[in-house]
């Protein structure tokens, strides 16, 4: 996400990290002990990271680098993402080559190192440019602070372009719900990921380690491997999660995320609201400065994938409603292989997969009516600011249904 008051963010997310790793329901104490033992070597400490980066952020704020003048901001950002695309292509070629060695391999590695150095030199300036552009879009929509009517941006918008931590998601096998989430180190290998998942699954649950596009820390993590439109959307969405944390809806989401008061519907509402608003604001930024419609999402191939995923989710829910968890898992693996044959590769497809991606009620992995209800609320709202203001006051699914009646 982003930040706010440095101290406030550190307290909130440091507390969250501690809870996620260290605490659990009393009734599940044994499960939590076993889970902590499994993930201990790989846990990413948000608190430790915050304490390490805070001095740098303070130095940057004092130095005034945030107010640097850049002659052509659009050209700078465009170059950065051109380098990102080339780096991604080289990474793919090196991965395909595997452990093979030779002059060509060395040449590719040298070229990759050169491009990464060029991109690293641009990164701080690109972060500041995109942050300014997003703040301007929010200002134009009248979206400032959730705490007062003052026209001051709060929480402060700040992010870092680097790979976010991974996230271990745990769901029961007999129904789809995220019951535990633990941040893991970025450099965890595929072999280590699969070992962690196997051990967690042996506790009688479904687990999955996922890549994150962003994480609400101070500053916010935003993936440095994404496209320009993806990064803009992620910057906005993560800031919105921080914004919402100071509202009734977001506060209840924090209670859910920390395990204090689990409410999967609140989590779905919060994630979906943030996603919907970030789509609108992100499109405004992209269209104003970069003159396009993003990455062309919604083409025939993505629509085909969406249809497949919705049908899989519906069938899985039917299996689980009948108490047939093993049959549901077999079905998901069969459909995963089918999708791979169609060119859609998913490393794993299980209850934890749907538990994580299903919190976005407007995504193909969710069959929740919350997405349609929030879209109706948006249609009834005069502006994106009005929609955000109305949604932020919701404290339950019942509130949402009443608000659109």
N, C-alpha and C positions, 0 to 999 in steps of 0.2 A: 504494500500500500504506500504510504508516504510518511509523513511525519506530522508533527504539530508542534507542540512545545517540546523541545528536545527532551526535557526531563519527563514530561507527561507520557510521551511515547515509550521511552525506555521503561518506565514503571509498568505501563500497561502490557507491553509485549514481553518484557522480561518476566513479568508475573505469569503471562500466558505460557511462555516456554517452560518455566519451572513447573507449572501445573501439569502441562502435557507430558512431561517426562517423569515427574516425581509423584504425582497424585493419582488417585483413582477412587471409585466408589468403594466404600467399606466392604460391600458385599462381593466386590470383585478384587479384593486385595491380592489374592494368590495370582490371579491372571495378570494384574499390573506388575507384580514382582517379576513374574516370568517374562513379561514383555520387556520390562526395563533391562533385564539381564541379556536378552537377545540383542537389543538395539544399542546397548551401552557403548560398544567400540565404534559405532558409526554416527552417534548423535551429533547434530550441529547445534552448538550452544548459541542461541540468539543473544543472550545476556553477554557472553564473552565477546561476541562479534561487535555488539553495540559499544561496549567499553573500549574496544580497540579502535573503532572508527570515529568515535566522538571527538577526540582531540583534533583529528584531521578536519572534521566538519566545522569545529569552532575556529580553527585557523583559516579556513576558506572564507568563513563569514567575516572575520576580522580583516582579512587581506583585501576584501572588496573585489575579488576575482569574479564574483557573480555579476558584476556590472560592466564587464569587459565589452568593448565595441567590436563587432564582427562585420566586416564589409558586406559579405554576401552569406547570410545565415542559411538560406535555402540550399545554396551550392555546397556549403560545408556539410549539412546534414545528408544531402543526397550522396556526396562522396563517401561518407561514413557507411551508409547502407549498401553502396556499391561494393565497398571493401568487404562488408559482412557477407554479401552474396558470393563473392569470389572465395572467401575463406571457407564458406560452407561447401562449395564445390570441391575445393582442394581436400578438405577433411573427408569427403565422401570417397574421393579417389584413393586417398591413403588408407582408408578403412577397407576398401575393396582389395587393395594390394596385400593387406594383412601383414604378415611378418617377412614378406619378401624384401630383399635388400639389393642394392645395385645403384648405378649412377642416376637412373631415373628417379628412384626413391629419394635419394639424397637431394636431388634437384627440387623435387616437390616439397620436401621438408624445409629447405632453405627459402623457397618462395613463400611458403606458409608463414614462416617466422618473420619474413620481411613485411608481409601484408598485416600481420598481427601487430607489429611494431608501429606501422603507419596508423592503424586504427586506434591503438592505445593513445597515440599522441592527440588524436581528434576527440577522444571520448569526453573529457571534462567540458569542453566547449559545446559539444553536441547535447550533453545533458542540460546545460544551462539554456541553450536555445529552445529545446523542446519544452522545458519547464516554463519558460516565459510565454511560449505560444499557447500552452494549455491554460496558464493563469489568465491570459487575455481572453480566451474563449469563455472561461468560467465567469469572468468579470462582465463580458457582454451579455451573458444570460442572467446576470444578477445573482449568481451563486457565490456567496462569500463564506460566512461562518454560521454554523448551526447554533451558536451560543448567544448571539446578539444580533441586533439589526445593523451594527456597524459594518461599513463597507471595507473590511479588512480581511484578507484571505487567511482562513484558519480552518484546519491545521495548515502550517506552511507546507508548500509543495516541494518535495526534494526527492530525488531518486538516483540510483547508481546503476549503470549498465554493466552488469556482470551476471554470470550464471547463478540463479537462486539455488538454495538448498533443495534437495529432493524431499518428498513427503511420503511417509508410510501411512497408508490409509487402512483401517481395520473395520470390517463389517461383520455382523453375525452371518451365519450361513443360512439361517431359516427366514431371514428377511433382509431387505436392503436398507442400511442405515449406517452412517459413519459414526462409530462409537469411540474410536481413538485415532488421533493423528499425531505423528511425531516427525519433526524435521530431522533429516539426515544430511551428512556431508555431501558436498557436490562431487567429490572425487571417488565416491563409492563405485566399485566396479560392477559390471553385470553379474559376474560370478558371486560377488558378495551380496548383491541385491537378491538374487535367486535363493541364496542360502538363508538370508533373513526371512524372506517370504515363506520358505518351506518350514522354518522353525516356528514362525508365528502361526501358520496354518495348522501346525501340529497341536496348537492350543484349542483347536475346535472352531476356528473362525476363518474368514476369508480376508486375505491381505493383498495389497498391491503398492509398490513403490512407484510414484509418478514424478515426472518432471513438472516443475512449476514455471509459469510464465512471469509470475511476480509474487512478491511476498511483502506483507506490510510490516516493515521494520523501520528503523530510522538511520539512514535514509531508506526508502523503499528499494528492494531488489526488483529489477526488471531485466528479463533475459536479453543478453547481448547477441543472441542468435536469431532473433525475430526480424520480420520485415518492418518497414517504417510504420505502416498503418497498425500493425500489431503492437509495436512499442508505444505508439501514441495512445491507443485504447487501454493498454495495460497501465500506463502512467495515470490516466484519468481514473480507471477503475480502482487502483490501489489507493489513490487519494480519497475516493468516495468511501471506501471502507473505513478510513480514518475519520472522515466527516461524519459518517453514520454512527460511529462509536459514541458520539456525543448526543445521540438521539434515542428515543425509546426503542425503535427497531434495532439499531446497531448495538445498544447496550445489552439487549436480550441475546443478540448474536454472540457477543463476547462471553456471556454466561454459558451459552451452548458450547462455544469453542474451548472454553476452559474446563468444561465438564461440571460446572457448578449447577447448571440447570439445563439438561439436554432438551432440545426442541428442534427436530429436523425440519419442521415446517418453517420455523423462524429462520433457520440457516438458509433454506431455499429461497425465502422471500428476500432476505438481505443480499444474497449473491445475485439474484435475478434483477433486483432493483439497481444494484451497482453496475451490472452488465448492460442493462438497458440504457441507463443514463450515459455510461461511458461510450456506448455505440454512437449515441447522438452527438455528444461533445467531441468525440474522436473524429467523427466524419466532418464536423465543422472545421476542426484544425487542419485535417488533411486536405479538404477542399480549398480552404482559404490560402494555405501556404504552398501546397504541393500539387494542386490542380488535378485531382483524380478521384476515383471511387474505391481506393484501397486495392485489395488483392483479388477482386473478382469473385468473392464468395457467392454461393448461390447458383453456380453453374449446374449443368445436368449431372455431372459426376458426384458433386457434393450432395445434391438432392437424392440421388440413388442411395448413397451411404446413409443419409438421414432416415430414409424410409426403412432401410434394413435394420438400423439400430432401434428404431421405434418398435418394429415388429418383434425384434429379439427381446427388448425390455418387456413388452406386454406378455410374451410367452413365458419368460422367466418368472414374472410376477404370478402368473397362473400356476406354474409348477410349485412355487413357494407357498402359495395360498393353500395348496393341497398337501403341504408338508413334504414335498418331494425335492429336497435340496440336492441330493446326488443326481437326480435326473436333470435338474436345472443346470447343474455344473457340466454334465455331459453335453447337454444341448448347447451351452455357451461355447464350449470348446469346438464342437462341430461347426457352429456358425463362424467362429473365429477363423478356422481353417478355410471355410468357404469364402469369407471376406478376403483372406490372404490371396486366394486364387483369383479374385477379382481386382487385386492390386491395392487392397486396403489392409495394411499390416498392423495388427495389434499384438503386442507381446503377450498379453494376458487379457482375458475377458472373464470377469467373475463378479461376485456380489460387490466387492470393494470397488471395482471399476465403476459400476453404476452408482454406488454410494457417493463417490467423489464427483463424477461428472453430472450426476443427476441432481445436484443442488442448484444447477443452472436450469431453471424450469422452462426456459425457452430453447434448450438444447435438445438434440435428437435422443439423448440418453435418458431423458426425463419424460414421464407420462403424467406428471403432476398437473392438475388444473390451475395451479398457482400462476403459471406462465400466462395462460389466457386471461386470468383475472387481473393480473398486473397490466397486461396490454390494454384491457378494457379501462382500467383506471387511468392509463396514459391517454387514451382517447378522450376521456372525460376531463382531462386537465388542459388548462389554457396554454401551458408552456412546459418545457422540461424542468424549469425551476418549480413550477406549481406541482408537477408530478412528484418531484423529489421531496418537496415539503410535505405533501399529503402522505406519501409512502413512509417517510421517516417517523411519522406519529403512530404507525401501526404497531401493535403489541401482540397480535395473534392472527391466525388465519381467519378467525371469525370477524375481527376488525376489518380485514381486507374485504370479505364478502359484504359486510354491511356498508362499507365505504362506496361500493359500486352499485348498491341498490338504491 
